[in-house]
Amino acid sequence: MPVDQTPQQAARDFFTDGLRNAHAMEKQALSIMQPQLNRLEHYPEVAAMLDRHIRETEGQIQRLDQILEGEGGSASGLKDMTQSLVGTMAAMGHTVTSDEIIKNSLANFAFENFEIAAYTSLITAAESCGAIDAIPLLRQNLDEELHMAAAVHDSLPEITRKYIMLSASGQRADI
């Protein structure tokens, strides 16, 4: 960032970089959720939740592309690829645990809250640099993340009970 910038120029640079980061973050989210969805056996409610949010995430990426194009920029292929790889590795990391569904649920809740924080910051940056047209699209992404975070949070007790019940009966309970 150049030293002699106005606050609005600094906000614009931060906003544009934040959009690229959010785009990569959503690519990472897809690379985390899709493998989870493909592995689920005993948790249809989680599968339905992930399936819905995968479609929302694809829409979020489209909205971010739209904002980036309006800003005269584009997504960072390197950031997207790196974050997708990180997401794939994170998803694979839980497959070797005996409580994969629990670990995935906890990680999903944490990731949703990270996304909420990212969109909250992006909206503030959009306000600061005058990117008013971007705000409704970013709010839509934020609202979807808030809804998913609440859904994951609310599902944790039932997932935990089901995991314990399946484990106690000698059934495979991890996915």
C-alpha positions as CSV (number, residue, x, y, z in Angstrom):
1,M,0.0,0.0,0.0
2,P,1.5,3.4,-1.0
3,V,2.4,5.6,1.9
4,D,0.7,8.8,0.7
5,Q,-2.9,7.7,0.3
6,T,-6.1,9.2,1.4
7,P,-8.2,7.2,3.8
8,Q,-10.7,6.6,0.9
9,Q,-7.9,5.3,-1.3
10,A,-6.6,3.0,1.4
11,A,-10.2,1.8,2.0
12,R,-10.6,1.1,-1.7
13,D,-7.3,-0.9,-1.8
14,F,-8.4,-2.8,1.3
15,F,-11.8,-3.4,-0.1
16,T,-10.5,-4.8,-3.4
17,D,-8.1,-7.1,-1.7
18,G,-10.8,-8.2,0.8
19,L,-13.0,-9.1,-2.1
20,R,-10.3,-11.3,-3.6
21,N,-9.8,-12.9,-0.1
22,A,-13.5,-13.5,0.3
23,H,-13.6,-15.1,-3.2
24,A,-10.8,-17.5,-2.2
25,M,-12.5,-18.1,1.2
26,E,-15.7,-19.2,-0.6
27,K,-13.7,-21.5,-2.9
28,Q,-12.1,-23.0,0.3
29,A,-15.6,-23.4,1.8
30,L,-16.7,-25.4,-1.3
31,S,-13.6,-27.6,-1.1
32,I,-14.4,-28.3,2.6
33,M,-18.2,-29.0,2.2
34,Q,-18.3,-31.0,-1.0
35,P,-16.1,-33.9,0.4
36,Q,-18.1,-33.9,3.6
37,L,-21.3,-34.2,1.7
38,N,-20.0,-37.0,-0.4
39,R,-19.0,-39.0,2.7
40,L,-22.1,-38.6,4.8
41,E,-24.1,-41.8,5.5
42,H,-26.0,-41.5,8.8
43,Y,-26.7,-37.8,9.0
44,P,-29.2,-36.8,6.3
45,E,-30.0,-33.6,8.0
46,V,-26.4,-32.5,7.8
47,A,-26.3,-33.6,4.1
48,A,-29.3,-31.4,3.4
49,M,-27.8,-28.5,5.2
50,L,-24.5,-28.8,3.3
51,D,-26.2,-29.3,0.0
52,R,-28.2,-26.1,0.5
53,H,-25.2,-24.1,1.6
54,I,-23.0,-25.4,-1.3
55,R,-25.6,-23.8,-3.7
56,E,-25.6,-20.6,-1.6
57,T,-21.8,-20.5,-1.7
58,E,-21.8,-20.8,-5.4
59,G,-24.2,-17.8,-5.5
60,Q,-21.9,-16.0,-3.1
61,I,-19.0,-16.5,-5.5
62,Q,-21.0,-15.2,-8.4
63,R,-21.9,-12.1,-6.3
64,L,-18.3,-11.5,-5.4
65,D,-17.3,-11.9,-9.1
66,Q,-20.0,-9.3,-9.9
67,I,-18.6,-6.8,-7.3
68,L,-15.0,-7.4,-8.5
69,E,-15.9,-6.8,-12.1
70,G,-17.7,-3.6,-11.0
71,E,-14.5,-2.6,-9.3
72,G,-12.5,-3.2,-12.4
73,G,-10.8,-6.3,-10.9
74,S,-11.0,-10.0,-10.8
75,A,-10.5,-12.9,-8.4
76,S,-7.0,-14.0,-7.7
77,G,-6.4,-17.4,-9.3
78,L,-3.5,-18.1,-6.9
79,K,-5.5,-17.2,-3.8
80,D,-8.4,-19.3,-5.0
81,M,-6.2,-22.3,-5.8
82,T,-4.3,-22.1,-2.5
83,Q,-7.4,-21.8,-0.4
84,S,-9.1,-24.6,-2.2
85,L,-6.1,-26.8,-1.5
86,V,-6.1,-25.8,2.2
87,G,-9.8,-26.6,2.3
88,T,-9.3,-30.0,0.7
89,M,-6.5,-30.8,3.2
90,A,-8.7,-29.7,6.1
91,A,-11.6,-31.9,4.9
92,M,-9.3,-34.9,4.5
93,G,-7.7,-34.3,8.0
94,H,-10.9,-35.3,9.7
95,T,-11.5,-38.5,7.7
96,V,-9.0,-40.4,9.8
97,T,-10.7,-39.6,13.1
98,S,-13.3,-41.8,14.8
99,D,-15.6,-38.8,15.3
100,E,-15.4,-37.3,11.9
101,I,-18.9,-35.9,12.0
102,I,-18.3,-34.1,15.2
103,K,-15.0,-32.6,14.1
104,N,-16.5,-31.5,10.8
105,S,-19.4,-29.9,12.6
106,L,-17.2,-28.0,15.0
107,A,-14.9,-26.9,12.1
108,N,-17.9,-25.9,10.0
109,F,-19.3,-23.7,12.8
110,A,-15.9,-22.0,13.3
111,F,-15.5,-21.5,9.5
112,E,-19.0,-20.0,9.2
113,N,-18.1,-17.5,12.0
114,F,-14.9,-16.6,10.2
115,E,-17.0,-15.9,7.1
116,I,-19.4,-13.8,9.1
117,A,-16.4,-11.7,10.4
118,A,-15.0,-11.4,6.9
119,Y,-18.3,-10.1,5.4
120,T,-18.8,-7.7,8.3
121,S,-15.3,-6.2,7.6
122,L,-16.0,-6.1,3.9
123,I,-19.2,-4.2,4.3
124,T,-17.4,-1.7,6.5
125,A,-14.7,-1.3,3.9
126,A,-17.4,-0.8,1.2
127,E,-19.0,1.9,3.2
128,S,-15.6,3.5,3.8
129,C,-14.6,3.7,0.2
130,G,-18.1,4.5,-1.2
131,A,-18.7,1.2,-2.9
132,I,-22.4,1.5,-2.1
133,D,-23.6,-0.8,-4.9
134,A,-21.6,-3.7,-3.4
135,I,-23.3,-3.5,0.1
136,P,-26.6,-5.3,-0.7
137,L,-24.7,-8.1,-2.4
138,L,-22.3,-8.4,0.6
139,R,-25.2,-8.3,3.0
140,Q,-26.9,-11.1,1.1
141,N,-23.7,-13.2,1.5
142,L,-23.5,-12.2,5.2
143,D,-27.2,-13.2,5.8
144,E,-26.6,-16.6,4.3
145,E,-23.5,-17.2,6.5
146,L,-25.4,-16.1,9.6
147,H,-28.2,-18.5,8.7
148,M,-25.8,-21.4,8.1
149,A,-23.9,-20.6,11.3
150,A,-27.2,-20.7,13.3
151,A,-28.2,-24.0,11.5
152,V,-24.8,-25.6,12.3
153,H,-25.0,-24.4,15.9
154,D,-28.6,-25.6,16.3
155,S,-27.7,-29.0,14.9
156,L,-24.8,-29.7,17.2
157,P,-26.8,-31.2,20.1
158,E,-28.7,-33.6,17.8
159,I,-25.6,-34.6,15.9
160,T,-23.8,-35.3,19.1
161,R,-26.7,-37.4,20.5
162,K,-27.0,-39.4,17.3
163,Y,-23.2,-40.0,17.2
164,I,-23.3,-41.3,20.8
165,M,-26.3,-43.5,20.2
166,L,-24.8,-45.0,17.0
167,S,-21.4,-45.5,18.8
168,A,-23.1,-47.2,21.8
169,S,-25.0,-49.6,19.5
170,G,-21.7,-50.6,17.8
171,Q,-22.6,-49.0,14.5
172,R,-20.3,-46.8,12.5
173,A,-21.1,-43.4,13.7
174,D,-18.3,-41.2,12.3
175,I,-20.1,-40.1,9.1
